[in-house]
Amino acid sequence: MKNLILITLMTIALHSASMAQTSIIAHRGSWKQSNNPQNSIASFKEAISQKVYGSEFDVHLTKDNILVLNHDHDFNGLDVEKSTYQELLAKKLPNGESIPTAEEFIKEGLKQKHTKMVFELKTSRISKERTLEAVKQSIELVKKLKAEKMVEYIAFDWDACLKFRELDKKAKVFYLTGDKTPAEIKTAKLTGPDYHFTIFKKNPTWIKECKDLKLKTNVWTVNSEEDMKFFIHEKVDYITTDETELLTKVLNK
C-alpha cells in the first residue's frame, strides 16, 4: 500500500511539473488596452483583475525619502529624486491620480492574494549611496507592511540586488542588466536573471543553464506573438509584457 501511495504521489508530481506554464507579469501594470496610465493604481487593478502572476512597477526615492512610482527620472517636468513628495503632488497622472507612493501601492496589492508585486528599484542618478539607501528603505517598507510573500525585487544595479539579498535572505531578487552569466547569478544567491529578450536570444544556452542551476528565468519586454511563442517553447518561468491580453490568449491556445 505504501509503495502504491508513493508511486501515485510521484506520478502526480511529474504530471504537475509537465503542466507547469510560463506565467505573465504585467509591465508597469496592465495599461495598453485599458488606456490606464503606466505605474498607476488603475493599471495595477486592471492587472489584478486579469489574475496575472505579477505586476511590475518602478520605484524612485524622493528628496525627502518617500518611495514613489514612476518609470522615468522626470515626472511631468519634475526631477523625482530632487523633488519632495509634496512638490510631486502638484502634478497629476493623465487619469487624475496623484503619483502613487510605494506604500499605498503595496497596501492595494495586499487586498488580494494572486497577483504578486514586482518591485523594480530604479538606479539613482545622484549616487550609489542613494541607490543603496533606497534598497534599505524598500526592504523596511515591505517588512513593515508584512508584504514579504507578495513582493519580488528587480533592479539594474548589481550592488542593489546584492543589498536586497543581504537584507532579506528569503526574498526573490532578479537582476535586469544582462551582463552576468547564470553561474554568476547563482554564486550571488539571486533568484535568477530577468533579461531583455534579445539577451537570451544572443545567449541561447542561458535558459537551459538557469534550469540546470535551479534559477528562475524572466524575460522582458515581450510584446509580439512570435516572441511570446518562442519563449513559451523555451519554458521560461515568466514573461513580462505590455500585451497581457495577447499573452493570455497565446498561453491558452
C-alpha positions in Angstrom: 0.0 0.0 0.0 2.8 2.4 0.9 4.5 1.7 -2.4 1.3 2.4 -4.3 0.8 5.7 -2.5 4.4 6.7 -3.2 4.0 5.9 -6.9 0.8 7.8 -7.1 2.4 10.9 -5.5 5.4 10.7 -7.8 3.1 10.5 -10.8 1.1 13.5 -9.7 4.3 15.4 -9.1 5.7 14.6 -12.6 2.4 15.5 -14.2 2.3 18.8 -12.4 5.8 19.6 -13.5 5.0 18.8 -17.1 2.0 21.1 -16.9 4.0 24.0 -15.5 3.3 27.0 -17.6 5.0 30.3 -18.2 3.5 33.0 -16.0 2.6 36.5 -17.0 4.0 39.7 -15.5 2.3 42.9 -16.5 4.8 45.6 -17.4 4.0 48.7 -15.3 0.5 47.3 -14.8 -2.0 46.4 -17.5 -2.4 49.7 -19.4 -2.1 49.3 -23.1 -5.7 48.1 -23.9 -7.3 49.9 -21.0 -5.6 53.3 -21.6 -4.7 53.5 -17.9 -1.5 55.4 -17.1 1.5 53.2 -16.5 2.6 52.8 -12.9 -0.8 53.8 -11.7 -3.1 52.2 -9.2 -5.7 51.9 -12.0 -3.2 49.9 -14.2 -2.4 47.7 -11.2 -6.0 47.0 -10.5 -6.5 46.0 -14.2 -3.6 43.6 -13.9 -5.1 42.1 -10.8 -8.5 41.7 -12.5 -6.8 39.6 -15.2 -5.3 37.4 -12.5 -1.8 37.5 -13.9 1.1 36.2 -11.9 2.6 39.6 -11.2 2.5 43.3 -11.9 5.8 45.2 -12.3 6.2 48.8 -11.0 9.1 51.3 -11.0 10.2 53.0 -7.8 12.3 56.1 -7.0 13.3 57.7 -3.7 12.3 61.4 -3.5 14.4 64.1 -2.0 12.6 63.7 1.3 12.9 59.9 1.3 9.5 58.8 0.1 9.3 55.9 -2.3 7.2 56.7 -5.3 6.2 55.1 -8.6 7.4 56.5 -11.9 9.4 55.0 -14.7 11.4 58.0 -15.8 13.5 60.2 -13.5 11.3 63.0 -14.7 7.6 63.3 -13.6 5.8 66.0 -15.6 8.8 68.2 -15.7 10.0 67.5 -12.1 13.1 65.5 -11.3 11.7 62.9 -8.9 15.0 62.4 -6.9 15.4 66.2 -6.5 11.8 66.9 -5.6 9.9 66.4 -2.4 6.7 64.3 -2.3 4.6 67.4 -1.8 6.2 69.0 -4.8 5.3 66.0 -6.9 1.7 66.1 -5.7 1.3 69.3 -7.7 1.3 67.2 -10.9 -1.2 64.5 -11.9 -1.2 61.4 -14.0 -3.5 61.6 -17.1 -6.4 59.9 -15.2 -6.2 62.4 -12.4 -4.3 60.1 -9.9 -1.5 61.6 -7.9 1.9 60.0 -8.2 1.4 56.8 -6.1 3.7 56.0 -3.2 5.1 52.5 -2.9 3.3 52.2 0.4 -0.2 52.9 -0.9 0.6 50.7 -3.9 1.6 47.7 -1.7 -1.4 48.2 0.6 -3.6 48.0 -2.5 -1.8 44.8 -3.6 -2.3 43.2 -0.1 -6.1 43.3 -0.7 -5.7 40.2 -2.8 -3.5 37.1 -2.9 -3.0 36.0 -6.5 -1.0 38.8 -8.2 2.5 39.5 -6.9 4.1 42.9 -6.8 7.3 43.0 -8.8 9.2 45.9 -7.3 11.7 47.5 -9.7 14.1 49.8 -7.9 15.4 52.5 -10.2 19.0 53.3 -10.1 19.8 56.7 -8.6 21.4 59.3 -10.8 22.7 61.1 -7.7 24.9 58.4 -6.2 25.5 54.8 -5.5 24.8 55.5 -1.8 21.4 56.9 -2.7 20.6 53.7 -4.6 21.6 51.5 -1.6 19.6 53.8 0.8 16.6 53.2 -1.4 17.1 49.4 -1.1 17.2 49.7 2.6 14.0 51.8 2.8 12.3 49.4 0.3 13.0 46.4 2.5 11.9 48.3 5.6 8.6 49.3 4.0 7.8 45.8 2.8 8.6 44.3 6.2 6.6 47.0 8.0 3.6 46.1 5.8 4.2 42.3 6.3 4.2 42.0 2.5 7.3 39.8 2.0 5.4 36.9 0.4 3.7 39.2 -2.1 6.7 41.3 -3.2 9.6 40.3 -5.5 12.5 42.7 -6.3 14.2 43.5 -9.6 17.0 46.0 -10.3 19.5 47.0 -13.0 22.1 47.9 -10.3 24.1 44.8 -9.4 25.0 46.2 -6.0 21.4 46.9 -5.3 20.5 43.3 -6.0 23.2 42.1 -3.6 22.0 44.5 -1.0 18.4 43.2 -1.3 19.8 39.7 -0.8 21.8 40.8 2.2 18.8 42.4 3.9 16.3 39.7 3.1 17.8 36.2 2.6 14.4 34.8 1.5 13.3 37.5 -0.9 13.0 36.8 -4.6 15.6 39.0 -6.3 16.2 39.2 -10.0 18.9 41.1 -12.0 18.0 43.1 -15.1 21.1 44.4 -16.9 22.0 41.2 -18.8 25.8 41.3 -18.2 26.0 38.4 -15.7 26.1 34.7 -16.6 23.7 32.2 -14.9 26.7 30.9 -12.9 27.5 34.4 -11.6 23.9 35.0 -10.6 23.9 31.6 -8.8 27.1 32.5 -7.0 25.5 35.7 -5.8 22.5 33.7 -4.4 20.0 35.7 -6.5 16.7 34.1 -7.7 17.6 34.5 -11.4 18.1 36.7 -14.4 15.3 39.0 -15.6 16.8 39.9 -19.0 15.7 41.7 -22.2 14.6 39.1 -24.7 17.5 40.0 -27.0 20.0 39.0 -24.3 18.6 35.5 -24.1 18.5 35.2 -27.9 22.2 36.2 -28.1 23.0 33.6 -25.4 20.8 30.7 -26.4 22.2 28.3 -23.8 21.4 30.5 -20.8 17.9 29.4 -20.2 18.9 25.8 -20.0 21.9 26.8 -17.8 19.5 28.6 -15.5 17.3 25.5 -15.3 20.3 23.3 -14.5 21.3 25.7 -11.7 17.7 25.9 -10.4 17.4 29.6 -11.2 14.2 31.2 -12.3 14.0 33.0 -15.7 12.2 36.1 -16.6 12.3 37.8 -20.0 11.2 41.4 -20.9 9.6 43.2 -22.6 8.0 40.6 -24.9 5.1 42.1 -27.0 5.0 40.2 -30.2 3.1 36.9 -30.6 6.2 35.4 -32.3 8.5 36.2 -29.4 5.9 35.0 -26.9 5.7 31.6 -28.6 9.5 31.4 -28.7 9.9 31.9 -25.0 6.9 29.7 -24.1 8.6 27.0 -26.1 11.8 27.6 -24.2 9.9 27.2 -21.0 10.9 30.4 -19.3 9.2 30.9 -15.9 7.9 34.4 -16.5 7.3 36.7 -19.5 7.0 40.4 -18.8 4.8 42.1 -21.3 2.8 45.3 -22.2 0.4 42.9 -24.0 -1.1 40.9 -21.2 -4.3 40.2 -23.1 -2.4 38.9 -26.1 -0.1 36.7 -24.0 -3.1 35.3 -22.1 -4.6 34.2 -25.5 -1.3 32.7 -26.7 -0.9 30.7 -23.5 -4.5 29.5 -23.6 -4.3 28.2 -27.2 
